[in-house]
Amino acid sequence: MSLPLRVPLVLLLTIALAGCDRPSGSGATPAAPASAAQAGFDAIVASCTGFLAGRTPAVQRLGAGPWIKLGHSPAQVQHELTRTESAITPYVGKIVVKDNEARAAAASEADAQAITLTPAHLVSNRTHTFIYSFDGRQWRWNNGSRLTKTPGQDDATVALALADVSAPGQGMAGCLPR
């Protein structure tokens, strides 16, 4: 084929294929919902990561017993966004938070405050898994679970309700969509 015939043929094929990536009947490109889903999910991940990084150890007294200092290691936050085949829920997201829980006891509140938690104070390794869905406009928290591995005991998996995750002081409210 000569060069003069190739140019119109390439131009014709380019024009014919130009609209192939658009859904029929809509002028919108598929990148718009994907970017909204991605941006919204990225905001949830950033909020969750910041919330977990801001946790500080807490000191409390157990009845008439000793003072306890409870803290968590820096959390490892992993996330995944997946496109689905559903028009109702075109995207689902998952956040996995891995951290350690440490606890130490002291006779007085001041002594408990002075404790520096170390790996020697390890109580458990925890993995929180949160599942979210995107309906095309906003993200919703669907469900969650916590796997706790405690040395010398059986692993325990607990389903988490929205109230568990959003509970002040003990939840992970920063990991919920706003």
C-alpha positions in Angstrom: 0.0 0.0 0.0 1.4 3.4 -0.9 1.9 6.2 1.6 -0.9 8.4 0.1 -3.4 5.6 0.7 -2.2 4.8 4.2 -2.8 8.3 5.7 -6.5 8.3 4.9 -6.9 4.7 6.1 -5.2 5.4 9.4 -7.2 8.6 9.8 -10.5 6.7 9.1 -9.6 4.0 11.6 -8.6 6.5 14.2 -12.0 8.3 13.8 -13.9 5.1 13.9 -12.2 3.9 17.1 -12.3 7.2 18.9 -15.6 6.6 20.6 -15.1 2.9 21.5 -14.1 3.5 25.1 -17.3 5.5 26.0 -20.4 3.9 27.3 -23.2 4.0 24.7 -25.7 6.7 25.1 -23.7 8.8 27.6 -21.3 11.6 27.0 -19.4 10.8 30.1 -16.1 9.0 30.1 -15.5 6.1 32.4 -12.7 7.9 34.1 -15.1 10.3 36.0 -16.6 7.6 38.3 -13.3 5.9 38.7 -11.6 9.1 39.8 -14.4 10.0 42.2 -14.2 6.5 43.7 -10.4 6.7 43.9 -10.3 10.2 45.4 -13.0 9.3 48.0 -11.3 6.0 48.9 -7.9 7.8 49.1 -9.4 10.2 51.6 -10.7 7.4 53.7 -7.3 5.7 53.7 -5.6 9.0 54.6 -8.0 9.7 57.4 -7.6 6.2 58.8 -3.8 6.4 58.6 -3.7 9.8 60.3 -6.2 8.6 63.0 -4.1 5.6 63.8 -0.8 7.6 63.8 -2.4 9.9 66.4 -3.2 7.3 68.9 -1.4 7.7 72.3 -1.1 5.2 75.1 -3.8 5.4 77.8 -3.4 5.0 81.5 -6.4 3.7 83.6 -7.0 1.9 86.8 -8.7 -1.5 86.9 -11.0 -1.2 89.9 -8.9 -1.2 93.1 -6.1 -3.0 91.2 -3.0 -1.7 89.5 -2.7 1.2 87.0 -2.5 -0.1 83.4 -0.8 1.6 80.5 -2.2 0.4 77.2 -0.8 1.3 73.8 -0.5 0.3 70.2 2.4 0.0 67.8 2.5 2.2 64.7 -0.1 0.6 62.4 0.6 -0.7 59.0 -2.3 0.3 56.7 -2.8 -1.6 53.4 -5.6 -0.8 51.0 -7.2 -2.1 47.9 -9.8 -0.6 45.5 -11.6 -3.0 43.1 -13.9 -2.3 40.2 -16.9 -4.6 40.2 -19.4 -5.7 37.5 -22.3 -4.2 39.5 -24.0 -1.0 38.4 -25.3 -0.5 42.0 -21.9 -0.9 43.6 -19.3 -0.3 40.9 -16.4 -0.2 43.4 -15.5 -1.9 46.6 -12.6 -1.1 48.9 -10.7 -2.9 51.6 -8.5 -1.5 54.3 -6.3 -3.9 56.4 -4.8 -2.4 59.6 -2.1 -4.4 61.3 -0.8 -3.4 64.7 0.3 -4.7 68.1 -1.3 -4.1 71.4 1.0 -3.7 74.5 0.1 -3.4 78.2 2.1 -2.8 81.4 1.0 -2.4 85.0 2.3 -0.2 87.8 1.4 0.5 91.4 0.7 4.2 90.8 -0.7 6.4 88.0 2.6 8.3 87.8 4.6 5.1 87.5 2.2 3.8 84.8 2.6 7.1 82.9 6.4 6.8 83.1 6.4 3.3 81.5 7.8 3.1 77.9 6.0 0.3 76.2 8.4 -2.1 74.4 8.0 -5.4 72.6 8.4 -7.1 76.0 4.9 -5.7 76.9 3.3 -7.3 73.8 -0.2 -8.6 74.5 -1.4 -9.4 71.0 -0.9 -8.8 67.3 -4.1 -7.6 65.6 -5.4 -7.4 62.1 -8.5 -5.3 61.4 -10.2 -5.7 58.0 -12.7 -3.1 56.9 -14.9 -3.4 53.7 -16.4 -0.4 52.0 -18.7 0.0 49.0 -19.1 2.9 46.6 -22.5 3.5 45.0 -21.3 6.0 42.4 -21.7 9.0 44.7 -20.4 8.1 48.1 -18.5 5.5 50.1 -20.2 3.4 52.8 -18.7 1.2 55.5 -20.1 -2.4 55.0 -18.5 -4.6 57.6 -15.3 -5.4 59.5 -13.5 -8.0 61.5 -10.6 -8.1 63.9 -8.2 -11.1 64.1 -6.3 -11.1 67.4 -3.3 -13.3 67.9 -2.3 -13.6 71.5 0.8 -15.6 72.4 -0.1 -18.8 74.2 -3.8 -18.6 73.2 -5.9 -19.5 70.3 -6.4 -16.9 67.6 -9.7 -15.0 67.9 -11.7 -13.4 65.1 -14.5 -11.0 66.0 -17.0 -9.4 63.6 -17.2 -5.7 64.1 -20.3 -3.7 63.9 -20.4 0.0 62.9 -20.9 0.9 66.6 -17.7 -1.0 67.5 -15.7 0.9 64.9 -17.1 4.3 65.7 -17.0 4.0 69.5 -15.0 6.8 71.1 -11.8 5.8 72.8 -11.8 2.2 71.7 -12.9 2.3 68.1 -11.3 3.3 64.8 -13.7 6.1 63.8 -11.0 7.7 61.6 -11.4 4.7 59.3 -15.0 5.5 58.5 -16.2 7.4 55.5 -17.1 11.1 56.3 
